[in-house]
Structure formats: structure tokens, C-alpha cells
């Protein structure tokens, strides 16, 4: 079952795993388990409905017209698919709050990824408002963990715009599969993406394009993944968001799913049938990180900020990432965050241990006055990325009256 750009070597271990899955499937109850685990239901069920209805008009006359902006906002990129947002809609305002119960624990001890995720949600909301003849004024609130009100978006009637980025909100998915190794992202394309940051003076993009730098970044990402796996607390906190059970996925409508893993249809099928464990989850994660994710990246990039302890700058970085990812979709590119480096850097700070990855990030950035915040890869896709589960807007509203 070859995939473009990858040579798949069927090892004895892979053969045994595939054989075990096949035996499990044809054995008594195997087919029933496949149905129960959603092996024939990719992208179906209530957990995926928000991707289908995000830009539909609301029929209920009592629904606040601003509600549809929340429906677009919840489709934003976010760490571990934790969806850490809550909304309150008023007459001409939307307030955004962080749901701190959705923190990833030791994977994100300083809420870096959570605040970036909230910035992504703000960007989608802003695009949706502008596409519906509203002008928006976005106010970001500084503060620590105790300050959960993170932003206010005030909306006034304006001139309708129909930005290209708005129309691809429902098509943007993280692509964890192999990228086309024969097609490189041109420097002019990277320069165009850099210009997207002009609205955010405290945020900029660094690119790693030459072979030596890509090897250095790739190796650091792999080593950071190994370090997370070797840290029982981080590994456990990450695995808590793995939604291997289909009923659990449909109930929670969040987390890491097999369908969004970037694997082929057959591998995903058997992955749903076989049992899950922390070890199998970690083994798979490390394998995928090495190849195809690091090995087929056309380019690595990193978002930089002046001060990553400033929550408003993290949210600005999130807005930029969402904007860049949507722009990538409109230009036929694939993208995936690879934040293991930063997750280890945060963990080193939390534990007060030698900042191995902190120093590595500083060396990579080499930009006085800026700190490395968020690493990602880009390239040209070899297939179609699949959707991740989402909680509907109704479930994240404090009120919509």
C-alpha cells in the first residue's frame, strides 16, 4: 500500500501487527468491534458535524446573528485538539474565555499552547465577522492563570468583505502525513507568508530551509519527542487526550484521533481495531515523527515573539499561525505544528533542570530580542488531510442571548 514519497518496508513486527489485526477482525466479534470502533465511519457522527455546518445560516429566529461567528471560531487550530475556549455573546460583542480545565498539564505548564490556541480561535472569528459585513475591534487582555477572560471582540456594521481565507476555514486540517519530497516550497512563497505578520509587531517568522538547518531542527524535534516519552508525567498527560475509543470520541468531541493521524486508510482501520496503550501510542508517535513528518518536511518554520510570558503576544502568535495555515490551504500547501521542542523547554523550566532544549531553541533562533515559541513544518501534500473531532458551538457558549 505505497504512498507517494515514502518507501514502506514491511518489517516482521509490522507484519505480525497487521496479521494480528486481520485475525482479530475475522474472529468472532471482530467485525462487530470494527463497527463499534468507527472503522467504517471516518468523519461521521456528531463529533464531525461542526465541519459541515459552520457557515450555514441559522434558521432559529431567536439565535443571535453573532452565533455563526463562534461556529467558525471553534474550527481553529489548537494544541492536542483540547479546544480550550468558552464564549459569551452579547448584543454586539463576543467575549472569549479560557477553559483552564482543558490544560494539558505538564505538556503545557505555562499555558503557552493554550493561549496560542485561543489566538487561533480569535482569528477565525475575526474573519467570519468581516465576511458578514461587520467591522471588528479585537481587545486582548493580559494576565496570568487566574485571569480567564482573555479577549473581547466588539462588532459594528461595516462593509462586507469576502476574504479568501474565510472560505477555507472548513477545509483547514493539520496534515500529519508525508509531504511531496520532489516539490519544494519556494522562497517567494515563504516571503509572502512572512508579510502576513505585519499586523503583529511583536511576532515574526523564522524559516529553516537549507539541508543542514533542516537536519538540525529535525533531529531536535525527534530528541524532544524521545524526552517527552521518557518523562512519565508528560507522556501520561499527552496520552489522556488520545481518543482511541469511538464512543468516547463521539461523546467528548475532542482530542487526538486515529483518523487525523496522517496514516493510510488501511493502517487507520487496523489502528482502530487493535487495543490502545501508552506504549503503543508513544511508539507510533515517535515513528511518525521520524518518518514521514521530519523526513519529508520541505521547510521548517518557527514563530518568534519578544516575550512569551506576555499572554497577548501568545494570542497574536496564534492569530498569525491560523492566518498562515489558512493561507497555506488557499495556496495548495500542507502544514503541521511540531512543538515538542517547546514542550520540553517549558518542562525544563518547570522542573528547574538543565535547559538543554531551551538552549537549543536560542541557538536556532539567533535573533536578539526574540524568543522561539512555536515550531512547524510545511510542504506540498500527498493526500487529503482529514478532520479532527469538534465540540459544537452550543457546547462552548456561556450564553448566546
C-alpha positions as CSV (number, residue, x, y, z in Angstrom):
1,X,0.0,0.0,0.0
2,X,2.6,2.6,-1.1
3,X,2.2,6.3,-0.5
4,X,3.9,8.9,-2.7
5,X,7.2,10.0,-1.4
6,X,7.6,7.1,1.1
7,X,9.1,3.6,0.8
8,X,7.2,1.4,3.2
9,X,9.3,-1.5,4.5
10,X,7.2,-4.3,5.9
11,X,9.2,-5.5,8.9
12,X,8.5,-8.6,10.8
13,X,6.9,-6.6,13.6
14,X,4.6,-4.7,11.2
15,X,3.7,-8.0,9.5
16,X,2.8,-9.5,12.9
17,X,0.8,-6.5,13.9
18,X,-1.1,-6.5,10.6
19,X,-1.7,-10.2,10.9
20,X,-3.0,-9.8,14.4
21,X,-5.4,-7.1,13.4
22,X,-6.6,-9.2,10.5
23,X,-7.2,-12.2,12.8
24,X,-9.0,-10.0,15.3
25,X,-11.2,-8.7,12.5
26,X,-12.3,-12.1,11.1
27,X,-12.5,-13.8,14.5
28,X,-15.8,-13.9,16.4
29,X,-16.9,-10.4,17.3
30,X,-14.1,-8.9,15.2
31,X,-16.4,-7.3,12.6
32,X,-18.7,-6.0,15.4
33,X,-15.7,-4.4,17.1
34,X,-14.7,-2.8,13.8
35,X,-18.1,-1.2,13.6
36,X,-18.1,-0.2,17.2
37,X,-14.7,1.5,16.8
38,X,-15.8,3.6,13.9
39,X,-13.6,1.7,11.4
40,X,-16.3,2.2,8.7
41,X,-17.3,5.7,9.9
42,X,-14.4,8.1,9.2
43,X,-15.5,11.7,9.5
44,X,-19.1,10.8,10.6
45,X,-21.1,11.3,13.7
46,X,-21.9,14.4,15.9
47,X,-18.1,14.9,16.6
48,X,-17.6,15.9,13.0
49,X,-20.9,17.8,12.2
50,X,-19.4,21.3,13.0
51,X,-17.2,21.0,10.0
52,X,-20.3,20.6,7.8
53,X,-22.5,23.3,9.2
54,X,-20.0,26.1,10.2
55,X,-21.2,28.6,7.6
56,X,-24.8,27.7,7.3
57,X,-27.5,30.3,8.1
58,X,-29.2,29.8,11.5
59,X,-32.9,29.0,10.9
60,X,-33.9,29.8,14.5
61,X,-35.1,33.4,14.6
62,X,-34.1,33.7,18.3
63,X,-30.5,32.9,17.6
64,X,-28.1,35.8,17.9
65,X,-26.7,36.6,14.4
66,X,-23.2,36.7,16.0
67,X,-23.6,33.0,16.9
68,X,-22.4,31.9,13.4
69,X,-19.0,33.6,14.1
70,X,-18.5,31.3,17.0
71,X,-19.3,28.4,14.7
72,X,-16.3,29.4,12.6
73,X,-14.1,30.2,15.5
74,X,-14.3,26.7,17.0
75,X,-12.7,25.2,13.9
76,X,-9.4,26.9,14.7
77,X,-6.1,25.1,15.1
78,X,-5.4,24.2,18.7
79,X,-3.0,22.1,20.8
80,X,-3.8,18.4,21.2
81,X,-7.3,19.3,20.0
82,X,-8.2,20.4,23.5
83,X,-10.4,23.3,22.3
84,X,-9.8,25.4,25.4
85,X,-12.3,28.1,24.7
86,X,-15.6,29.4,26.1
87,X,-17.7,32.3,24.6
88,X,-20.2,34.8,25.8
89,X,-22.3,36.6,23.2
90,X,-23.9,39.9,23.9
91,X,-25.7,42.3,21.6
92,X,-22.7,43.5,19.6
93,X,-19.8,41.8,21.5
94,X,-18.3,38.4,21.9
95,X,-16.2,37.7,25.0
96,X,-13.6,34.9,24.9
97,X,-12.6,32.9,28.0
98,X,-10.1,30.2,28.5
99,X,-11.3,26.9,29.9
100,X,-8.4,26.0,32.1
101,X,-9.8,22.6,32.8
102,X,-8.6,21.8,29.3
103,X,-4.9,22.5,30.0
104,X,-2.5,19.6,29.0
105,X,-0.8,19.5,32.4
106,X,3.0,19.0,32.2
107,X,2.9,19.3,28.4
108,X,1.9,22.9,28.8
109,X,2.7,24.1,32.3
110,X,2.7,27.8,31.5
111,X,-0.4,27.7,29.2
112,X,1.8,28.7,26.2
113,X,0.0,26.4,23.8
114,X,-3.4,27.1,25.3
115,X,-3.0,30.9,24.7
116,X,-1.7,30.3,21.2
117,X,-4.8,28.1,20.6
118,X,-7.1,31.0,21.8
119,X,-5.4,33.3,19.3
120,X,-6.2,30.9,16.5
121,X,-9.9,31.0,17.5
122,X,-9.9,34.8,17.5
123,X,-8.5,34.9,14.0
124,X,-11.3,32.6,12.7
125,X,-13.9,34.7,14.5
126,X,-12.5,37.9,13.0
127,X,-12.5,36.5,9.5
128,X,-16.1,35.3,9.9
129,X,-17.3,38.7,11.2
130,X,-15.6,40.6,8.3
131,X,-17.2,38.2,5.8
132,X,-20.6,39.1,7.2
133,X,-20.4,42.9,6.9
134,X,-19.1,43.5,10.4
135,X,-16.1,45.5,11.4
136,X,-14.3,44.1,14.5
137,X,-12.3,45.6,17.2
138,X,-10.2,42.9,19.0
139,X,-9.0,43.7,22.5
140,X,-6.6,41.2,24.1
141,X,-6.3,41.1,27.9
142,X,-3.0,40.4,29.7
143,X,-3.0,38.3,32.8
144,X,-2.0,35.1,34.5
145,X,-3.7,31.7,35.0
146,X,-6.3,33.3,37.3
147,X,-7.5,35.8,34.6
148,X,-9.7,33.6,32.3
149,X,-11.3,36.5,30.4
150,X,-8.8,36.7,27.5
151,X,-10.4,38.8,24.8
152,X,-13.3,41.0,23.7
153,X,-14.4,41.3,20.1
154,X,-16.7,44.3,19.5
155,X,-18.6,44.3,16.3
156,X,-20.2,47.1,14.3
157,X,-21.9,47.1,10.9
158,X,-19.5,47.7,8.1
159,X,-18.7,46.8,4.5
160,X,-18.9,43.2,3.5
161,X,-15.6,41.6,2.6
162,X,-15.2,38.1,1.4
163,X,-11.6,37.2,2.1
164,X,-10.2,34.0,0.6
165,X,-9.0,32.8,4.0
166,X,-12.6,32.8,5.3
167,X,-13.8,30.4,2.7
168,X,-11.2,27.7,3.6
169,X,-11.9,27.7,7.3
170,X,-13.8,24.4,6.9
171,X,-11.0,22.9,4.7
172,X,-8.1,23.6,7.0
173,X,-6.8,20.5,8.7
174,X,-3.5,19.6,10.2
175,X,-1.7,17.3,7.7
176,X,0.4,14.7,9.6
177,X,1.1,12.6,6.5
178,X,4.1,12.6,4.1
179,X,4.7,15.7,2.1
180,X,5.9,15.6,-1.5
181,X,9.7,15.3,-1.4
182,X,10.0,16.2,-5.0
183,X,8.3,19.6,-4.7
184,X,9.9,22.3,-2.5
185,X,8.3,25.5,-1.1
186,X,9.9,28.4,-3.0
187,X,11.5,31.3,-1.2
188,X,9.0,33.7,-2.7
189,X,6.1,31.7,-1.1
190,X,7.8,32.0,2.3
191,X,8.2,35.7,1.9
192,X,4.5,36.1,1.1
193,X,3.7,34.3,4.4
194,X,6.1,36.5,6.3
195,X,4.1,39.5,5.2
196,X,1.0,38.1,7.0
197,X,2.7,39.1,10.3
198,X,2.7,42.8,9.5
199,X,-0.3,43.4,11.8
200,X,1.5,41.9,14.8
201,X,4.7,43.8,15.5
202,X,5.8,41.5,18.4
203,X,5.6,38.4,16.3
204,X,7.8,37.2,13.4
205,X,8.6,34.1,11.4
206,X,12.0,32.3,11.1
207,X,12.5,29.8,8.3
208,X,14.9,26.8,8.2
209,X,15.3,25.8,4.6
210,X,18.9,24.6,3.9
211,X,19.7,21.0,4.3
212,X,22.0,21.4,7.4
213,X,19.4,23.5,9.3
214,X,16.6,21.2,8.4
215,X,18.6,18.3,9.7
216,X,19.4,20.1,12.9
217,X,15.8,21.1,13.5
218,X,14.5,17.7,12.6
219,X,16.9,15.9,15.0
220,X,16.0,18.2,17.8
221,X,12.3,17.5,17.3
222,X,13.0,13.8,17.4
223,X,15.1,14.1,20.5
224,X,12.5,16.2,22.2
225,X,9.8,13.6,21.3
226,X,12.0,10.9,22.9
227,X,12.5,13.1,26.0
228,X,8.7,13.6,26.4
229,X,8.1,9.8,26.0
230,X,10.8,9.2,28.7
231,X,9.0,11.6,31.1
232,X,6.2,9.6,32.6
233,X,4.2,12.7,33.6
234,X,4.4,14.4,30.2
235,X,3.8,11.1,28.4
236,X,0.7,10.4,30.6
237,X,-0.7,13.9,30.2
238,X,-0.4,13.7,26.5
239,X,-2.0,10.3,26.3
240,X,-5.0,11.4,28.3
241,X,-6.2,13.3,25.2
242,X,-5.9,10.2,22.9
243,X,-9.4,9.3,21.8
244,X,-9.0,5.7,20.7
245,X,-12.5,4.5,21.7
246,X,-15.0,5.6,19.1
247,X,-17.8,6.2,21.7
248,X,-15.5,8.3,23.8
249,X,-14.5,10.3,20.8
250,X,-18.2,11.0,19.8
251,X,-19.0,11.8,23.5
252,X,-16.1,14.2,24.1
253,X,-15.7,15.5,20.6
254,X,-12.1,16.5,21.1
255,X,-8.6,15.0,21.5
256,X,-6.2,13.1,19.3
257,X,-7.9,10.7,16.8
258,X,-6.6,7.9,14.6
259,X,-8.4,9.4,11.5
260,X,-6.4,12.6,11.8
261,X,-3.1,10.8,12.2
262,X,-1.9,11.1,8.6
263,X,-1.8,7.3,8.1
264,X,-3.3,5.4,5.2
265,X,-6.8,4.1,5.2
266,X,-5.8,0.5,6.0
267,X,-3.4,1.5,8.8
268,X,-6.1,3.6,10.3
269,X,-8.6,0.8,10.0
270,X,-6.4,-1.7,11.9
271,X,-5.4,1.0,14.4
272,X,-9.0,1.3,15.4
273,X,-9.4,-2.4,15.9
274,X,-6.2,-3.1,17.9
275,X,-6.1,-2.2,21.6
276,X,-4.5,1.0,22.8
277,X,-1.9,1.6,25.4
278,X,0.5,4.4,26.4
279,X,3.4,2.5,25.0
280,X,1.8,1.8,21.6
281,X,0.7,5.4,21.4
282,X,4.2,6.6,22.1
283,X,5.9,4.1,19.8
284,X,3.6,5.2,17.0
285,X,4.1,8.9,17.7
286,X,7.9,8.6,17.6
287,X,7.8,6.5,14.5
288,X,5.6,9.0,12.7
289,X,7.7,12.0,13.9
290,X,10.8,10.4,12.4
291,X,9.1,9.4,9.2
292,X,7.2,10.8,7.4
293,X,6.9,14.0,9.4
294,X,10.5,15.1,9.9
295,X,11.9,13.3,6.9
296,X,9.5,14.8,4.3
297,X,9.3,18.4,5.5
298,X,10.0,20.8,2.7
299,X,10.7,23.6,5.3
300,X,10.6,24.1,9.0
301,X,9.5,27.3,10.5
302,X,9.3,28.9,13.9
303,X,7.1,31.7,15.3
304,X,9.1,34.2,17.4
305,X,7.8,36.7,20.0
306,X,9.5,39.3,22.0
307,X,8.3,37.9,25.3
308,X,6.5,34.6,25.6
309,X,5.4,35.4,29.2
310,X,3.1,38.1,27.7
311,X,-0.2,36.4,27.0
312,X,-1.2,38.9,24.5
313,X,1.8,38.1,22.4
314,X,1.0,34.4,22.5
315,X,-2.5,35.1,21.3
316,X,-1.1,37.3,18.5
317,X,1.2,34.4,17.5
318,X,-1.9,32.2,17.4
319,X,-3.7,34.6,15.1
320,X,-0.7,34.6,12.8
321,X,-0.5,30.8,12.8
322,X,-4.1,30.5,11.9
323,X,-3.7,33.1,9.2
324,X,-0.7,31.3,7.8
325,X,-2.3,27.9,7.9
326,X,-5.4,29.2,6.1
327,X,-3.2,31.0,3.5
328,X,-1.3,27.7,3.0
329,X,-4.5,25.9,2.3
330,X,-5.5,28.5,-0.4
331,X,-2.1,28.0,-2.0
332,X,-2.1,24.2,-2.0
333,X,0.3,23.8,0.9
334,X,0.1,21.4,3.9
335,X,1.1,22.3,7.5
336,X,1.7,20.7,10.9
337,X,2.8,22.1,14.2
338,X,5.7,20.2,15.8
339,X,6.1,21.7,19.2
340,X,7.9,19.0,21.1
341,X,11.0,21.3,21.4
342,X,9.0,24.0,23.2
343,X,7.1,21.4,25.3
344,X,10.4,20.2,26.6
345,X,11.7,23.7,27.1
346,X,8.7,24.5,29.3
347,X,9.1,21.3,31.2
348,X,12.8,22.1,31.9
349,X,11.7,25.4,33.4
350,X,9.0,23.8,35.4
351,X,11.5,21.2,36.9
352,X,14.4,23.6,37.2
353,X,16.7,21.2,35.3
354,X,19.4,21.9,32.8
355,X,17.8,23.8,29.8
356,X,19.0,21.6,27.0
357,X,16.2,22.3,24.7
358,X,15.9,25.9,25.9
359,X,19.5,26.5,24.8
360,X,18.9,24.7,21.5
361,X,16.0,26.9,20.7
362,X,18.0,30.0,21.5
363,X,20.8,28.8,19.2
364,X,18.3,28.1,16.4
365,X,16.5,31.5,16.7
366,X,19.7,33.6,16.8
367,X,17.6,36.8,16.8
368,X,18.3,39.2,19.7
369,X,15.2,40.4,21.4
370,X,13.1,37.4,20.2
371,X,12.2,34.1,21.7
372,X,11.3,30.9,19.9
373,X,7.7,30.0,20.6
374,X,6.1,27.6,18.1
375,X,7.7,25.2,15.5
376,X,6.0,23.8,12.4
377,X,6.7,22.1,9.1
378,X,5.2,22.9,5.7
379,X,5.3,21.2,2.3
380,X,3.0,20.1,-0.5
381,X,0.5,17.3,0.4
382,X,0.5,13.8,-1.0
383,X,-3.2,13.2,0.0
384,X,-6.1,14.8,1.7
385,X,-5.9,15.6,5.5
386,X,-8.9,14.5,7.5
387,X,-10.9,16.5,10.1
388,X,-10.5,16.2,13.8
389,X,-13.5,16.0,16.2
390,X,-15.0,19.3,17.4
391,X,-17.4,20.3,20.1
392,X,-20.3,22.3,18.5
393,X,-20.7,26.0,19.3
394,X,-23.7,25.3,21.5
395,X,-21.4,23.4,23.9
396,X,-18.9,26.2,24.4
397,X,-21.3,29.1,24.9
398,X,-21.8,30.6,28.4
399,X,-24.8,32.2,26.9
400,X,-25.9,33.2,23.4
401,X,-28.8,35.5,24.2
